Amino acid sequence: MPPAIGMLSIRIKVLEDGSVESLDWLSDTLVPIPGAPVLALDGASVEPPEDARQLILEVIVENLAEVAFPKAEGVTEITIPFLFQ
């Protein structure tokens, strides 16, 4: 993932069965760090994508949308802050 600084805050709406119904961005001050090296999964340095910020947002959404939470008695809302330094 490209290096960045800032904060993202997201609200997740979780249904009774533990599945994620929706994700809503509450705040977003994320800024990619210009010229910072980007490391691939194998540790090799690669060129940053043209829209590094969008890539970070997509990775977060894709992963949170797949989370299976424990079953609950009702719909639950969870707020998660992500701090990038």
Secondary structure, DSSP 8 states (H G I E B T S, - for coil): ---EEEEEEEEEEE-TTS-EEEEEEEEE--EE-TT--EE-TTS-EE---TTHHHHHHHHHHHHHHT------SS-EEEEEEEEE-
